[in-house]
Amino acid sequence: LLLSCFFFLMIRRPPRSTQSRSSAASDVYKRQMLNRVIFSKITQKNLSTVSKQFQRTFASKQPTTNVQEIDTTENATTNLLASVSSTIKGITHVNYIEEFEPSLTAEQKKGRKRFLIYRSDPSDANDNPRYVSYYLDMNSCGPMYLDALIKIKDEYDPTLSFRRSCREGICGSCAMNCDGLHSLACIKPIDQDIAKPGVIAPLGHMFVLKDLVVDLTNFYVQYKSIDPFLKRKTPKEPGQNEYYQSEEDRKKIDGLYECVLCACCSTSCPSYWWHPDKY
């Protein structure tokens, strides 16, 4: 009873003051919340349908005896990977997957790897979020997930939208969810086991602009609000033209500057999911 009262008070507790947060970040958050309400109204009927489809699918195709139980006595990393594996297996059984080439025969699919890619266009009221299935010959495709996406866009479906730039893992543009883990698609290797489908989705708990492209406006505005640069504790001395940095001083920032602003870690954090206006 005490625990229930505690959670009730936590839920009903008014939000903390956001005066310390920049007004720009607050405005972006309010605008995004308004977009969420509008999008929810547009897709409410579809989400209800998808929910019913999930219930029917798991009731008929996912018997209790086949559900993978995670041993909580093992380490956290093992539990996480086991959970992701179960999620991927579940996605392959839902019944709102759309085949890009429905005419492909079983013989044509043989020897190809299947990719399930999240597709959605919130600006189109008639569009329904879904996974689209593509089959690729891995002998003519590069080893990374970004290679597969580029091949699909260039040779199969030019309407597919995603971000990419450097292909070296240093720009952070191609951040997305690959096989259940937030990753940079350009340096995330494709599982060469063609029996397992590759599942690609946008970063979790973010507003989707189109397909794999999410709205990072709030993320960047919040980053700017914290003044993300080094500040001296003492001013320049008279006549000093530059700041001298010794090798010892340089080593102090190792591990603190390598972030490429891909948002993989922030969008994997439950605190960011629940309070994107504060984190």
Accessible surface in RSA format (square Angstrom, percent):
REM  Atomic radii and reference values for relative SASA: ProtOr
REM  Chains: A
REM  Algorithm: Lee & Richards
REM  Probe-radius: 1.40
REM  Slices: 20
REM RES _ NUM      All-atoms   Total-Side   Main-Chain    Non-polar    All polar
REM                ABS   REL    ABS   REL    ABS   REL    ABS   REL    ABS   REL
RES LEU A   1   175.56  97.8 131.84  94.3  43.72 109.9 135.64  95.3  39.92 107.4
RES LEU A   2   155.61  86.7 148.95 106.6   6.66  16.7 149.15 104.7   6.47  17.4
RES LEU A   3   119.89  66.8 113.93  81.5   5.96  15.0 117.46  82.5   2.44   6.6
RES SER A   4    72.96  61.6  61.26  81.8  11.70  26.9  34.11  72.6  38.85  54.4
RES CYS A   5    61.18  46.3  57.81  64.5   3.37   7.9  21.19  53.7  40.00  43.1
RES PHE A   6   108.13  54.1 105.12  65.1   3.01   7.8 107.51  65.2   0.62   1.8
RES PHE A   7   108.20  54.1 108.20  67.0   0.00   0.0 108.20  65.6   0.00   0.0
RES PHE A   8   112.90  56.5 110.20  68.3   2.70   7.0 112.35  68.1   0.55   1.6
RES LEU A   9   118.60  66.1 114.44  81.9   4.17  10.5 114.75  80.6   3.85  10.4
RES MET A  10    81.35  42.1  68.75  45.5  12.60  30.0  53.84  45.8  27.52  36.5
RES ILE A  11   139.07  79.1 111.38  83.0  27.69  66.7 118.52  85.3  20.55  55.8
RES ARG A  12   163.88  68.8 142.12  72.4  21.75  51.8  41.24  56.4 122.63  74.3
RES ARG A  13   134.89  56.6 115.53  58.9  19.35  46.1  47.59  65.0  87.29  52.9
RES PRO A  14   100.94  73.6  91.58  83.5   9.36  34.0  96.85  80.0   4.09  25.4
RES PRO A  15   109.47  79.8  83.29  75.9  26.18  95.2  93.33  77.1  16.14 100.3
RES ARG A  16   138.57  58.2 126.92  64.7  11.65  27.7  64.35  88.0  74.22  45.0
RES SER A  17    84.42  71.3  49.03  65.4  35.39  81.5  56.32 119.9  28.10  39.4
RES THR A  18    51.42  36.6  41.77  42.3   9.66  23.0  17.56  23.6  33.87  51.2
RES GLN A  19   169.68  94.9 136.07  99.4  33.61  80.0  52.16 111.0 117.51  89.1
RES SER A  20   119.56 101.0  75.50 100.8  44.06 101.5  59.33 126.3  60.24  84.4
RES ARG A  21    60.47  25.4  51.61  26.3   8.86  21.1   8.50  11.6  51.97  31.5
RES SER A  22    38.25  32.3  25.63  34.2  12.62  29.1  36.80  78.4   1.45   2.0
RES SER A  23    86.51  73.1  75.45 100.7  11.05  25.5  46.63  99.3  39.88  55.9
RES ALA A  24    53.50  49.2  46.28  71.4   7.22  16.4  52.83  74.4   0.67   1.8
RES ALA A  25     1.73   1.6   0.87   1.3   0.86   2.0   1.09   1.5   0.64   1.7
RES SER A  26    30.09  25.4  26.95  36.0   3.14   7.2  15.77  33.6  14.32  20.1
RES ASP A  27    79.33  55.6  75.30  75.0   4.02   9.5  22.74  53.5  56.58  56.4
RES VAL A  28     9.92   6.5   9.92   9.0   0.00   0.0   9.92   8.6   0.00   0.0
RES TYR A  29    47.72  22.3  47.72  27.2   0.00   0.0  25.46  19.1  22.26  27.4
RES LYS A  30   135.18  65.9 127.06  78.0   8.12  19.3  78.61  70.8  56.56  60.3
RES ARG A  31   121.73  51.1 116.45  59.4   5.28  12.6  57.74  78.9  63.99  38.8
RES GLN A  32    10.23   5.7  10.23   7.5   0.00   0.0   3.15   6.7   7.08   5.4
RES MET A  33    62.65  32.4  62.44  41.3   0.21   0.5  60.51  51.4   2.14   2.8
RES LEU A  34   105.47  58.7 101.64  72.7   3.82   9.6 105.13  73.8   0.33   0.9
RES ASN A  35    71.87  49.6  67.81  65.5   4.07   9.8  19.83  47.7  52.05  50.3
RES ARG A  36   104.56  43.9 103.32  52.7   1.24   2.9  34.48  47.1  70.08  42.5
RES VAL A  37    73.70  48.5  70.95  64.2   2.74   6.6  73.66  64.0   0.04   0.1
RES ILE A  38    86.44  49.2  85.80  63.9   0.64   1.5  86.33  62.2   0.12   0.3
RES PHE A  39    63.47  31.8  62.23  38.5   1.24   3.2  63.28  38.4   0.19   0.5
RES SER A  40    49.21  41.6  46.87  62.5   2.34   5.4  28.85  61.4  20.36  28.5
RES LYS A  41   154.30  75.3 133.62  82.0  20.68  49.2  81.54  73.4  72.76  77.5
RES ILE A  42    74.35  42.3  46.37  34.5  27.98  67.4  53.63  38.6  20.72  56.2
RES THR A  43     5.43   3.9   4.41   4.5   1.02   2.4   5.38   7.2   0.06   0.1
RES GLN A  44   125.61  70.2 122.75  89.7   2.86   6.8  35.53  75.6  90.08  68.3
RES LYS A  45   173.35  84.6 165.11 101.3   8.24  19.6 113.96 102.6  59.39  63.3
RES ASN A  46    25.01  17.2  19.30  18.7   5.71  13.7  12.49  30.1  12.52  12.1
RES LEU A  47    93.01  51.8  88.54  63.3   4.47  11.2  88.66  62.3   4.35  11.7
RES SER A  48    51.77  43.7  43.86  58.5   7.91  18.2  29.61  63.1  22.16  31.0
RES THR A  49    61.50  43.7  59.88  60.7   1.62   3.9  42.60  57.2  18.90  28.6
RES VAL A  50    23.05  15.2  23.05  20.9   0.00   0.0  23.05  20.0   0.00   0.0
RES SER A  51    52.33  44.2  46.53  62.1   5.79  13.3  28.48  60.7  23.84  33.4
RES LYS A  52   118.22  57.7 117.59  72.1   0.64   1.5  63.36  57.0  54.86  58.4
RES GLN A  53    34.27  19.2  34.27  25.0   0.00   0.0   0.40   0.9  33.87  25.7
RES PHE A  54    69.59  34.8  68.86  42.6   0.74   1.9  69.34  42.0   0.25   0.7
RES GLN A  55   120.23  67.2 109.50  80.0  10.73  25.5  45.85  97.6  74.37  56.4
RES ARG A  56   137.39  57.7 129.80  66.2   7.59  18.1  75.01 102.5  62.39  37.8
RES THR A  57     5.09   3.6   1.48   1.5   3.61   8.6   3.83   5.1   1.26   1.9
RES PHE A  58    76.16  38.1  71.94  44.6   4.22  11.0  72.15  43.7   4.01  11.5
RES ALA A  59    87.76  80.7  47.56  73.4  40.20  91.4  59.24  83.4  28.52  75.5
RES SER A  60    86.46  73.1  49.10  65.5  37.37  86.1  49.59 105.6  36.87  51.7
RES LYS A  61   115.77  56.5  98.16  60.2  17.61  41.9  61.80  55.6  53.97  57.5
RES GLN A  62    38.47  21.5  27.80  20.3  10.67  25.4   2.96   6.3  35.51  26.9
RES PRO A  63    61.48  44.8  52.99  48.3   8.49  30.9  61.48  50.8   0.00   0.0
RES THR A  64   120.34  85.6 107.62 109.1  12.72  30.3  72.75  97.7  47.59  71.9
RES THR A  65   128.20  91.2  93.07  94.3  35.14  83.7  87.61 117.7  40.59  61.4
RES ASN A  66   104.35  72.0  75.42  72.9  28.93  69.7  22.11  53.2  82.24  79.5
RES VAL A  67    85.45  56.2  71.03  64.3  14.42  34.7  75.03  65.2  10.42  28.3
RES GLN A  68    83.59  46.7  62.12  45.4  21.47  51.1  35.24  75.0  48.35  36.7
RES GLU A  69   159.96  91.8 130.91  99.0  29.05  69.2  49.45  95.6 110.51  90.2
RES ILE A  70    64.76  36.9  42.00  31.3  22.76  54.9  44.91  32.3  19.85  53.9
RES ASP A  71    71.64  50.2  59.37  59.1  12.27  29.0  31.01  73.0  40.63  40.5
RES THR A  72   117.38  83.5  95.70  97.0  21.69  51.7  68.32  91.8  49.07  74.2
RES THR A  73   119.19  84.8  80.88  82.0  38.31  91.3  78.96 106.1  40.23  60.8
RES GLU A  74    84.85  48.7  68.96  52.2  15.90  37.8  30.29  58.6  54.57  44.6
RES ASN A  75    94.44  65.1  80.66  77.9  13.78  33.2  46.66 112.3  47.78  46.2
RES ALA A  76    83.04  76.4  68.81 106.2  14.23  32.4  72.71 102.4  10.33  27.4
RES THR A  77    89.93  64.0  85.90  87.1   4.03   9.6  52.42  70.4  37.51  56.7
RES THR A  78    53.81  38.3  50.89  51.6   2.92   7.0  35.18  47.3  18.63  28.2
RES ASN A  79    33.34  23.0  32.36  31.3   0.98   2.3  15.63  37.6  17.71  17.1
RES LEU A  80    98.27  54.7  93.08  66.6   5.19  13.1  97.91  68.8   0.36   1.0
RES LEU A  81    93.56  52.1  88.55  63.3   5.01  12.6  88.84  62.4   4.72  12.7
RES ALA A  82    20.87  19.2  14.78  22.8   6.09  13.9  20.14  28.4   0.74   1.9
RES SER A  83    46.86  39.6  44.76  59.7   2.09   4.8  11.36  24.2  35.50  49.7
RES VAL A  84    21.51  14.2  19.98  18.1   1.52   3.7  21.51  18.7   0.00   0.0
RES SER A  85    44.16  37.3  36.78  49.1   7.38  17.0  26.52  56.5  17.64  24.7
RES SER A  86    37.15  31.4  26.87  35.9  10.29  23.7  28.84  61.4   8.31  11.6
RES THR A  87    74.86  53.2  65.19  66.1   9.66  23.0  51.75  69.5  23.11  34.9
RES ILE A  88    23.44  13.3  23.44  17.5   0.00   0.0  23.44  16.9   0.00   0.0
RES LYS A  89   121.79  59.4 118.91  73.0   2.87   6.8  79.58  71.6  42.21  45.0
RES GLY A  90     9.40  11.6   0.00   N/A   9.40  11.6   9.00  24.7   0.40   0.9
RES ILE A  91    31.13  17.7  29.97  22.3   1.16   2.8  30.41  21.9   0.72   2.0
RES THR A  92    37.95  27.0  19.89  20.2  18.06  43.0  13.56  18.2  24.39  36.9
RES HIS A  93    72.78  39.8  67.55  47.0   5.22  13.4  43.13  44.5  29.65  34.5
RES VAL A  94     8.67   5.7   1.71   1.5   6.96  16.8   1.71   1.5   6.96  18.9
RES ASN A  95    77.51  53.4  48.51  46.9  28.99  69.8  31.34  75.4  46.17  44.6
RES TYR A  96    49.05  22.9  37.47  21.3  11.57  30.1  27.99  21.0  21.05  26.0
RES ILE A  97    36.42  20.7  10.89   8.1  25.53  61.5  11.11   8.0  25.31  68.7
RES GLU A  98    82.49  47.4  77.27  58.5   5.22  12.4  33.34  64.5  49.15  40.1
RES GLU A  99    53.82  30.9  41.86  31.7  11.96  28.5  30.54  59.1  23.29  19.0
RES PHE A 100    66.78  33.4  48.45  30.0  18.33  47.7  50.51  30.6  16.27  46.6
RES GLU A 101    56.67  32.5  51.17  38.7   5.50  13.1  14.63  28.3  42.04  34.3
RES PRO A 102   110.33  80.4  81.26  74.1  29.07 105.7  84.85  70.1  25.48 158.4
RES SER A 103    98.27  83.0  73.39  97.9  24.88  57.3  55.84 118.9  42.44  59.4
RES LEU A 104    26.56  14.8  15.17  10.8  11.39  28.6  15.48  10.9  11.07  29.8
RES THR A 105    73.88  52.5  67.70  68.6   6.19  14.7  70.21  94.3   3.67   5.6
RES ALA A 106    86.99  80.0  69.16 106.7  17.83  40.6  73.12 103.0  13.87  36.7
RES GLU A 107   132.08  75.8 120.69  91.3  11.39  27.1  58.44 113.0  73.63  60.1
RES GLN A 108    88.61  49.6  78.23  57.2  10.38  24.7  26.86  57.2  61.75  46.8
RES LYS A 109    59.44  29.0  54.65  33.5   4.80  11.4  20.59  18.5  38.86  41.4
RES LYS A 110   159.98  78.0 134.81  82.7  25.17  59.9  90.02  81.0  69.96  74.5
RES GLY A 111    47.41  58.5   0.00   N/A  47.41  58.5  27.86  76.5  19.55  43.8
RES ARG A 112    74.18  31.1  67.19  34.3   6.99  16.6   6.33   8.6  67.85  41.1
RES LYS A 113     1.16   0.6   1.16   0.7   0.00   0.0   0.22   0.2   0.94   1.0
RES ARG A 114    53.24  22.4  53.01  27.0   0.22   0.5  14.97  20.5  38.26  23.2
RES PHE A 115     0.00   0.0   0.00   0.0   0.00   0.0   0.00   0.0   0.00   0.0
RES LEU A 116     0.00   0.0   0.00   0.0   0.00   0.0   0.00   0.0   0.00   0.0
RES ILE A 117     0.00   0.0   0.00   0.0   0.00   0.0   0.00   0.0   0.00   0.0
RES TYR A 118    42.33  19.8  42.33  24.1   0.00   0.0  25.06  18.8  17.28  21.3
RES ARG A 119    14.35   6.0  14.35   7.3   0.00   0.0   0.70   1.0  13.65   8.3
RES SER A 120     3.37   2.8   1.76   2.3   1.61   3.7   0.72   1.5   2.65   3.7
RES ASP A 121    35.15  24.6  34.25  34.1   0.90   2.1   9.37  22.0  25.78  25.7
RES PRO A 122    29.06  21.2  19.98  18.2   9.08  33.0  22.61  18.7   6.45  40.1
RES SER A 123   104.00  87.9  60.73  81.0  43.27  99.7  55.94 119.1  48.06  67.3
RES ASP A 124    62.54  43.8  55.93  55.7   6.61  15.6  14.91  35.1  47.62  47.5
RES ALA A 125    67.83  62.4  46.48  71.7  21.35  48.6  46.48  65.5  21.35  56.6
RES ASN A 126   136.60  94.2 110.10 106.4  26.50  63.8  30.50  73.4 106.10 102.6
RES ASP A 127    30.00  21.0  19.31  19.2  10.69  25.3   5.54  13.0  24.46  24.4
RES ASN A 128    78.25  54.0  74.69  72.2   3.56   8.6  11.87  28.6  66.38  64.2
RES PRO A 129    19.89  14.5  17.12  15.6   2.77  10.1  17.12  14.1   2.77  17.2
RES ARG A 130    51.39  21.6  51.39  26.2   0.00   0.0  17.92  24.5  33.46  20.3
RES TYR A 131    20.86   9.7  20.86  11.9   0.00   0.0   6.19   4.7  14.67  18.1
RES VAL A 132     3.35   2.2   3.35   3.0   0.00   0.0   3.35   2.9   0.00   0.0
RES SER A 133     1.06   0.9   0.00   0.0   1.06   2.4   0.00   0.0   1.06   1.5
RES TYR A 134     3.23   1.5   0.79   0.4   2.45   6.4   3.23   2.4   0.00   0.0
RES TYR A 135    24.49  11.4  22.69  12.9   1.80   4.7  11.67   8.8  12.83  15.8
RES LEU A 136     0.05   0.0   0.00   0.0   0.05   0.1   0.05   0.0   0.00   0.0
RES ASP A 137    56.13  39.3  55.63  55.4   0.51   1.2  18.79  44.2  37.34  37.2
RES MET A 138    26.87  13.9  14.69   9.7  12.18  29.0  14.86  12.6  12.01  15.9
RES ASN A 139   147.12 101.5 108.93 105.3  38.19  92.0  30.42  73.2 116.70 112.8
RES SER A 140    69.59  58.8  41.32  55.1  28.27  65.1  47.71 101.6  21.88  30.6
RES CYS A 141    21.60  16.3   0.05   0.1  21.55  50.7   5.28  13.4  16.32  17.6
RES GLY A 142    25.19  31.1   0.00   N/A  25.19  31.1  17.14  47.0   8.06  18.0
RES PRO A 143    82.20  59.9  78.25  71.3   3.94  14.3  81.56  67.3   0.63   3.9
RES MET A 144    53.94  27.9  53.94  35.7   0.00   0.0  53.94  45.9   0.00   0.0
RES TYR A 145     0.32   0.1   0.32   0.2   0.00   0.0   0.25   0.2   0.07   0.1
RES LEU A 146     1.94   1.1   1.94   1.4   0.00   0.0   1.94   1.4   0.00   0.0
RES ASP A 147    21.55  15.1  15.75  15.7   5.80  13.7   5.24  12.3  16.30  16.3
RES ALA A 148     0.00   0.0   0.00   0.0   0.00   0.0   0.00   0.0   0.00   0.0
RES LEU A 149     0.00   0.0   0.00   0.0   0.00   0.0   0.00   0.0   0.00   0.0
RES ILE A 150    29.63  16.9  29.14  21.7   0.49   1.2  29.63  21.3   0.00   0.0
RES LYS A 151    25.22  12.3  20.76  12.7   4.46  10.6  14.64  13.2  10.57  11.3
RES ILE A 152     0.00   0.0   0.00   0.0   0.00   0.0   0.00   0.0   0.00   0.0
RES LYS A 153    74.43  36.3  70.06  43.0   4.37  10.4  55.28  49.8  19.16  20.4
RES ASP A 154   108.50  76.0  71.14  70.8  37.36  88.4  24.92  58.6  83.58  83.4
RES GLU A 155   112.82  64.8  75.30  57.0  37.52  89.3  36.86  71.3  75.96  62.0
RES TYR A 156    59.96  28.0  39.45  22.4  20.52  53.4  22.81  17.1  37.15  45.8
RES ASP A 157    10.75   7.5  10.42  10.4   0.33   0.8   0.37   0.9  10.38  10.4
RES PRO A 158    98.17  71.5  87.12  79.4  11.05  40.2  87.23  72.0  10.94  68.0
RES THR A 159    81.46  57.9  72.08  73.1   9.38  22.3  73.29  98.4   8.17  12.4
RES LEU A 160     0.00   0.0   0.00   0.0   0.00   0.0   0.00   0.0   0.00   0.0
RES SER A 161    26.86  22.7  23.99  32.0   2.86   6.6  12.30  26.2  14.56  20.4
RES PHE A 162    27.16  13.6   3.93   2.4  23.23  60.4   3.93   2.4  23.23  66.5
RES ARG A 163    85.53  35.9  79.86  40.7   5.67  13.5  39.24  53.6  46.29  28.1
RES ARG A 164   128.99  54.2 104.99  53.5  24.00  57.1   6.35   8.7 122.64  74.3
RES SER A 165    70.34  59.4  45.79  61.1  24.55  56.6  16.12  34.3  54.23  76.0
RES CYS A 166    38.09  28.8  14.94  16.7  23.14  54.4  24.43  61.9  13.66  14.7
RES ARG A 167   120.67  50.7 104.85  53.4  15.82  37.7  28.76  39.3  91.91  55.7
RES GLU A 168   123.72  71.0 105.16  79.6  18.57  44.2  30.00  58.0  93.72  76.5
RES GLY A 169    15.53  19.2   0.00   N/A  15.53  19.2   1.61   4.4  13.92  31.2
RES ILE A 170   121.97  69.4 105.99  79.0  15.98  38.5 105.99  76.3  15.98  43.4
RES CYS A 171    47.42  35.9  23.06  25.7  24.36  57.3  27.70  70.2  19.72  21.3
RES GLY A 172     7.69   9.5   0.00   N/A   7.69   9.5   0.84   2.3   6.85  15.3
RES SER A 173    37.58  31.8  23.51  31.4  14.07  32.4  11.06  23.6  26.52  37.1
RES CYS A 174     4.36   3.3   4.11   4.6   0.26   0.6   0.28   0.7   4.09   4.4
RES ALA A 175    10.55   9.7   2.81   4.3   7.73  17.6   2.81   4.0   7.73  20.5
RES MET A 176     1.54   0.8   1.54   1.0   0.00   0.0   1.54   1.3   0.00   0.0
RES ASN A 177    27.55  19.0  27.45  26.5   0.11   0.3   1.01   2.4  26.55  25.7
RES CYS A 178     0.05   0.0   0.00   0.0   0.05   0.1   0.00   0.0   0.05   0.1
RES ASP A 179    32.71  22.9  29.55  29.4   3.15   7.5  16.96  39.9  15.75  15.7
RES GLY A 180    25.46  31.4   0.00   N/A  25.46  31.4  10.22  28.0  15.24  34.1
RES LEU A 181    56.79  31.6  55.69  39.8   1.10   2.8  56.79  39.9   0.00   0.0
RES HIS A 182    38.95  21.3  14.46  10.1  24.49  62.6   8.27   8.5  30.68  35.7
RES SER A 183    17.77  15.0  11.55  15.4   6.23  14.3  14.42  30.7   3.35   4.7
RES LEU A 184    19.83  11.0  15.70  11.2   4.13  10.4  15.70  11.0   4.13  11.1
RES ALA A 185     0.00   0.0   0.00   0.0   0.00   0.0   0.00   0.0   0.00   0.0
RES CYS A 186    10.64   8.1   2.71   3.0   7.94  18.6   1.68   4.3   8.96   9.7
RES ILE A 187    92.12  52.4  77.94  58.1  14.18  34.2  77.94  56.1  14.18  38.5
RES LYS A 188    49.60  24.2  47.60  29.2   2.01   4.8  15.82  14.2  33.78  36.0
RES PRO A 189    83.46  60.8  75.77  69.1   7.69  28.0  75.77  62.6   7.69  47.8
RES ILE A 190     6.29   3.6   0.00   0.0   6.29  15.2   0.13   0.1   6.16  16.7
RES ASP A 191    59.74  41.8  48.81  48.6  10.93  25.9  25.75  60.6  33.99  33.9
RES GLN A 192   110.72  61.9  92.45  67.6  18.28  43.5  63.88 136.0  46.84  35.5
RES ASP A 193    62.30  43.6  51.84  51.6  10.47  24.8  25.48  60.0  36.83  36.7
RES ILE A 194    78.46  44.7  66.42  49.5  12.04  29.0  66.42  47.8  12.04  32.7
RES ALA A 195    87.49  80.4  51.62  79.7  35.86  81.6  62.10  87.5  25.39  67.2
RES LYS A 196   115.41  56.3 114.60  70.3   0.81   1.9  64.71  58.2  50.70  54.0
RES PRO A 197    26.24  19.1  21.89  20.0   4.35  15.8  22.17  18.3   4.07  25.3
RES GLY A 198     0.43   0.5   0.00   N/A   0.43   0.5   0.43   1.2   0.00   0.0
RES VAL A 199     4.28   2.8   4.02   3.6   0.26   0.6   4.02   3.5   0.26   0.7
RES ILE A 200     0.00   0.0   0.00   0.0   0.00   0.0   0.00   0.0   0.00   0.0
RES ALA A 201    15.87  14.6  15.81  24.4   0.06   0.1  15.81  22.3   0.06   0.2
RES PRO A 202    14.69  10.7  10.64   9.7   4.05  14.7  10.64   8.8   4.05  25.2
RES LEU A 203     4.83   2.7   1.80   1.3   3.03   7.6   1.80   1.3   3.03   8.2
RES GLY A 204    22.08  27.2   0.00   N/A  22.08  27.2  21.98  60.3   0.10   0.2
RES HIS A 205   114.95  62.8  79.92  55.5  35.04  89.6  59.41  61.2  55.54  64.6
RES MET A 206    28.42  14.7  11.37   7.5  17.05  40.6   7.79   6.6  20.62  27.3
RES PHE A 207    44.51  22.3  39.63  24.5   4.88  12.7  44.35  26.9   0.16   0.5
RES VAL A 208    31.01  20.4  18.74  17.0  12.27  29.6  18.74  16.3  12.27  33.3
RES LEU A 209    89.66  49.9  76.29  54.6  13.37  33.6  78.94  55.4  10.71  28.8
RES LYS A 210    65.20  31.8  65.20  40.0   0.00   0.0  57.42  51.7   7.78   8.3
RES ASP A 211     2.85   2.0   2.85   2.8   0.00   0.0   0.00   0.0   2.85   2.8
RES LEU A 212     6.27   3.5   0.00   0.0   6.27  15.8   0.00   0.0   6.27  16.9
RES VAL A 213    22.71  14.9  22.45  20.3   0.26   0.6  22.71  19.7   0.00   0.0
RES VAL A 214     3.87   2.5   3.81   3.4   0.06   0.1   3.81   3.3   0.06   0.2
RES ASP A 215    25.94  18.2  23.51  23.4   2.43   5.7   1.10   2.6  24.84  24.8
RES LEU A 216    19.68  11.0  17.36  12.4   2.32   5.8  17.37  12.2   2.32   6.2
RES THR A 217    54.76  39.0  48.15  48.8   6.61  15.8  28.96  38.9  25.80  39.0
RES ASN A 218     5.73   4.0   5.73   5.5   0.00   0.0   4.16  10.0   1.57   1.5
RES PHE A 219    23.14  11.6  21.53  13.3   1.61   4.2  21.53  13.1   1.61   4.6
RES TYR A 220    99.60  46.5  95.69  54.4   3.90  10.2  71.01  53.4  28.59  35.2
RES VAL A 221    33.79  22.2  31.14  28.2   2.66   6.4  32.82  28.5   0.97   2.6
RES GLN A 222    11.63   6.5  10.38   7.6   1.25   3.0   8.82  18.8   2.81   2.1
RES TYR A 223    79.85  37.3  74.85  42.6   5.00  13.0  50.44  37.9  29.41  36.3
RES LYS A 224   159.95  78.0 154.66  94.9   5.29  12.6  98.75  88.9  61.20  65.2
RES SER A 225    42.16  35.6   5.84   7.8  36.33  83.7  15.47  33.0  26.69  37.4
RES ILE A 226   109.20  62.1  82.79  61.7  26.41  63.6  90.75  65.3  18.45  50.1
RES ASP A 227    62.76  44.0  56.05  55.8   6.71  15.9   2.35   5.5  60.40  60.2
RES PRO A 228    54.44  39.7  21.57  19.7  32.87 119.5  33.73  27.8  20.71 128.7
RES PHE A 229   131.61  65.8 106.70  66.1  24.92  64.8 118.28  71.7  13.34  38.2
RES LEU A 230   135.08  75.2 109.84  78.6  25.24  63.4 112.14  78.8  22.94  61.7
RES LYS A 231   132.43  64.6  99.32  60.9  33.11  78.8  71.89  64.7  60.54  64.5
RES ARG A 232   119.61  50.2  83.53  42.6  36.09  85.9  38.41  52.5  81.20  49.2
RES LYS A 233   210.57 102.7 168.64 103.5  41.93  99.8 118.74 106.9  91.84  97.8
RES THR A 234    79.25  56.4  76.46  77.5   2.79   6.7  66.85  89.8  12.40  18.7
RES PRO A 235   115.47  84.2 100.01  91.2  15.46  56.2 109.96  90.8   5.51  34.2
RES LYS A 236    90.55  44.2  69.69  42.8  20.87  49.7  34.54  31.1  56.01  59.7
RES GLU A 237   125.68  72.2 120.23  91.0   5.45  13.0  35.88  69.4  89.80  73.3
RES PRO A 238   140.96 102.7 106.42  97.0  34.54 125.6 118.90  98.2  22.06 137.1
RES GLY A 239    76.25  94.0   0.00   N/A  76.25  94.0  43.56 119.5  32.69  73.2
RES GLN A 240    58.11  32.5  38.30  28.0  19.81  47.2  26.67  56.8  31.43  23.8
RES ASN A 241   138.44  95.5 110.01 106.3  28.43  68.5  32.20  77.5 106.24 102.7
RES GLU A 242   128.48  73.8 122.63  92.8   5.85  13.9  44.22  85.5  84.26  68.8
RES TYR A 243   116.74  54.5  93.98  53.5  22.76  59.2  69.23  52.0  47.51  58.6
RES TYR A 244   172.37  80.5 152.97  87.0  19.40  50.5 118.96  89.4  53.41  65.8
RES GLN A 245    89.81  50.2  66.82  48.8  22.99  54.7  24.50  52.1  65.31  49.5
RES SER A 246    23.95  20.2  23.05  30.8   0.91   2.1  19.44  41.4   4.52   6.3
RES GLU A 247   134.87  77.4 127.75  96.6   7.12  17.0  49.06  94.9  85.81  70.1
RES GLU A 248   118.49  68.0 114.11  86.3   4.38  10.4  60.88 117.8  57.61  47.0
RES ASP A 249    58.82  41.2  55.46  55.2   3.36   8.0  13.00  30.6  45.82  45.7
RES ARG A 250    84.27  35.4  84.27  43.0   0.00   0.0  37.70  51.5  46.57  28.2
RES LYS A 251   140.18  68.4 128.09  78.6  12.09  28.8  72.92  65.6  67.27  71.7
RES LYS A 252   148.56  72.5 125.29  76.9  23.28  55.4  86.87  78.2  61.69  65.7
RES ILE A 253    34.96  19.9  34.96  26.0   0.00   0.0  34.96  25.2   0.00   0.0
RES ASP A 254    80.61  56.5  61.94  61.7  18.66  44.1  27.64  65.1  52.96  52.8
RES GLY A 255    61.16  75.4   0.00   N/A  61.16  75.4  30.81  84.6  30.35  68.0
RES LEU A 256   141.38  78.7 106.73  76.4  34.66  87.1 112.46  79.0  28.93  77.8
RES TYR A 257   118.80  55.5  94.20  53.6  24.60  64.0  73.77  55.4  45.03  55.5
RES GLU A 258    92.27  53.0  72.44  54.8  19.83  47.2  62.55 121.0  29.71  24.3
RES CYS A 259    93.99  71.1  61.61  68.7  32.38  76.1  43.84 111.1  50.15  54.1
RES VAL A 260    44.67  29.4  30.86  27.9  13.81  33.3  37.82  32.9   6.85  18.6
RES LEU A 261    46.50  25.9  44.45  31.8   2.05   5.1  44.85  31.5   1.65   4.4
RES CYS A 262    21.13  16.0  19.77  22.1   1.36   3.2   0.42   1.1  20.71  22.3
RES ALA A 263     3.78   3.5   0.00   0.0   3.78   8.6   1.07   1.5   2.71   7.2
RES CYS A 264    18.19  13.8  17.29  19.3   0.91   2.1  15.53  39.4   2.66   2.9
RES CYS A 265   102.08  77.2  88.77  99.0  13.31  31.3  48.25 122.2  53.83  58.0
RES SER A 266    30.21  25.5  23.82  31.8   6.40  14.7   7.38  15.7  22.83  32.0
RES THR A 267     0.45   0.3   0.15   0.2   0.30   0.7   0.35   0.5   0.10   0.2
RES SER A 268    54.46  46.0  37.57  50.1  16.89  38.9  31.34  66.7  23.11  32.4
RES CYS A 269    48.40  36.6  44.81  50.0   3.59   8.4  15.90  40.3  32.50  35.0
RES PRO A 270    59.86  43.6  59.86  54.6   0.00   0.0  59.86  49.4   0.00   0.0
RES SER A 271    38.49  32.5  37.81  50.5   0.67   1.6   4.09   8.7  34.40  48.2
RES TYR A 272    12.95   6.0  12.18   6.9   0.77   2.0  10.09   7.6   2.85   3.5
RES TRP A 273    82.51  33.1  62.40  30.2  20.11  47.2  63.68  34.0  18.83  30.5
RES TRP A 274   178.16  71.5 153.44  74.3  24.72  58.0 136.92  73.0  41.23  66.9
RES HIS A 275    78.35  42.8  77.95  54.2   0.40   1.0  48.49  50.0  29.86  34.7
RES PRO A 276    25.82  18.8  25.82  23.5   0.00   0.0  25.82  21.3   0.00   0.0
RES ASP A 277    23.40  16.4  20.50  20.4   2.90   6.9   6.06  14.3  17.34  17.3
RES LYS A 278    35.44  17.3  22.34  13.7  13.11  31.2  18.94  17.0  16.50  17.6
RES TYR A 279   113.73  53.1  90.18  51.3  23.55  61.3  82.82  62.2  30.91  38.1
END  Absolute sums over single chains surface
CHAIN  1 A    18451.8      15240.0       3211.8      10862.2       7589.6
END  Absolute sums over all chains
TOTAL         18451.8      15240.0       3211.8      10862.2       7589.6
